[in-house]
Amino acid sequence: MHSFNKILLETLYGMITPSKIELFERLAPQKTNYLTIAMENIYQEHNASAVMRTCESLGIQSLHIIEKDWKYQPQRDIARGAGKWIDSFNYNDASPTLSCINHLKEKGYQIVATTPHKNDFTIENLPLDKPIALFFGTEGDGISQTIIDHADQFVKIPMHGFTESLNVSVAVAVSLYTLRTRIENSAINWQLSDEEITALKIKWCRQIIPHGEKVVPEIIKRLKNEINQ
């Protein structure tokens, strides 16, 4: 499958500009799934959009959105198209928070709840031995009891002023920047596999090729027919 994807990618690269190819080749190896973010019930569109933009800018490839009471609706001018380049997962069933937690645990993530009311770890000393899923709630209500009950770890960003918490988008940015720096300076294998990198480049090509959602499946079909002849 990987060899086929390489052939497919080479074909798709023939349909996009050299500058985009250079960008894909440079950025894809910098992406990671070792860290991910889960947002619970973020109803303010500018915050939700800023979180998505922060994740993409810091190379976080996946974002999990728990639509408990509010549907996630990013603002284009804030997200700046970040949604095209990352993998977002929405949870909106009868128990969206628990569905998200179970999905991430099955993927091998430790569930890390961000709250100023627990004193387990700070972002600077949170254990990095397992992939990390950071859960954030609203600035006013914080995370739900469901997250607290199922969390493997609790982490907080120390505050030095009268305000108890940061704006959620700022908290995500501070947390991700610190954790990203820590994993890059560690011996952890935090990068995507070669197969994942190739698949990611294919996905990006699909995003920018005109009518990519229709064109790329047709190309896949044609290439498979040529290989089987």
N, C-alpha and C positions, 0 to 999 in steps of 0.2 A: 504493500500500500504506500509506503514511504517513497519508493522509487517512482511509482505512478504520480504521486503528488509533486515530485520534483519535475517530472515531465510537464505536468499541468502548470506548475508555477512558471516554468520557462516559456510556455505558450502564452500565459497571461502577461508575463513581462513584456512580450512583444506587442502588447496592446496599450501599454501605459508609457508615460514619459520617462526618460533617463533620470530626471530629478526625483521622481516618485520612487523609482527603483532604488536609487541611492539612499533615500530616506527610509524605505522599508528595510533595506539591508543593515542600516546603522541602528535603527530603533528596535527591531524585533528581538535581537539578543539581549536587550536591556529590560525587557518585560519580565514580570514575575507573577506566579500564582502562589508563591510561598506566603504572601501577605494578601489578605482580602478584607473588604469592608462590608458590613451589613448595617443598613439604616432602617430603623423601625419607626414608622408613622411620621416621617418628616413631611409636614404639611406646607411649610413655607417654600415656595418654588425656588426662590433665589438661593436658599441654603442647599436644597437638594441638587440644584444645578452646579453650585460651586463645589460640592463634594465630588460629583462626577468629573468635573474638570481637574480637580486636585488629583484624583486617582489616576487619570490618564497622564497627567503631567509628570507624576512620580513613578510611572511605569507599572502601576498596579493594574493587572489585566482584567480582573473580575470585580463586579460590584453587585451586591445582593440587596434588593429593595423589598422591604416588608410593608405591604399596603394594608395595614390593619384597619384604619378608619379613613385613610385618605389615599387617593390615587396619585401616583407619582407623575408629575408633569413638569419636565425640565424647561427652563427658559433658554431659548436659543442664544440670546446675546450674552448670557453668563456661561452656559455650558460650552460655547464656541465649537460646536460640532464634536465634542469629546465622545458622545455616544456612538459615533461611527467606528471608533477605534478600540473600544473596550467591550467586554462581554458582560451584559447586565442580565440579571435573573430577577424576575418579579414573583412575589408570593402573595396571593390574594384569595386563598381558599378559606375554609371555616376556621382554621388555626394556622394563620400564615407565619407567625413567629416560630412556632414549634416545627413547622414544615421546613423553614429555613435552617433552624438549628440541626435538625436531623439530617438534612441534605449535606450540610457542611461537616458534621461529625462522620458521616459515611465516607466523605472524601479525605478524612484523616486530619481535619483541622481541630485545634484546641479552641474552644469557645471562650473568648476573652471579653468580659463585660466592662465597659468604661463607666465608672461612677466615682464621684468624690466621697462617697460614704463608706467605702471599703478601703482597707489599708494594706492590701496584700502586696502589690507591686507598683512601681512607677514605670513609665515607658522606658526609662534607662536601665532597669534591672529585670524586666519581664523575661522569663525564660524563652529561648529561641529554638529549643530542641525539636519542636513540632511546628508545622505550618500554623499560622495565626489568623483567626477570623475575629476582627475587632467589631464589636457591636456598639452602635451609638443610638441613643434615643433623642427625643426633642429636648431643647434647651430648658423648657419649663417643667416637663414631667419626667425627663430622664428615661432610663430603660424600664421595661415592664418587669413584673414579678416572674414571668415565664423565663426571661433571660437570666435573671438572678438565680432562679431555681436550677437551671441547667448549665450555668457557666462553669468552666474548668478553672478559670483564673479571673481575678479582678484587678483592674489597673486604673490608675488615676494620674492626671497631670497636676503636679503641685501648684497651688495658687498662692500668691503672695500679696493679694489685695483684698478688699472688702467683698468683691464679687465672687460668688462660690464657683461659678462655671464659665467656661469659654463658650462663645458661639460655636454651634456644632461644626460648621465648615472650618473654622479655625482650629478646633480640637482635632479634627481629622487630619488637617495639614500638618500640625505639629507632631502628631503621633506617627503618621506615615513617614515623614521626613526622618525622624529619629530612628524608627525601626528599619527603614530602608538603609540608612547609613550603617546601622549595626550589622545587618546581615551581609552587606557588601564587605565589611571589614572582618567577617568571620570565615570559618572554613565550611560553612553550610552551602550545600548545593541548591541555591535559590533560583537559578535560571531555568527557563523552559528547556525541554529536551529538543533535539534537532527536529524530531517529528512534529512537535508542537509549534516550533518556530516556522517550519514550512507551512503548516496548516494555517497559522496566523497570517502569514503573508498572502496566502490564497484568499483568505477572508477579506483582507484589506483591498486586494485587487477587485474582488467582487463589489466592494463598496464604491469604488471610483470608476469602474468601467460602465459606460452608459448601458442601462437596462441589464446590469450585471446579474440580477436575480434570475433572469431568463437566459441570458447569454452563456453564463458559466456552466449551468447544467447541460446545455447543448454541446459545449466544447468537451465536457467530461464524457458524454455519450459518444462523440465522434472519436476521441482519443482511444477509448476502450474498444471501439469497433476496429480501429486501425491496428491496435495491439493484438487483437484476437484473430485477425485475418492471416 
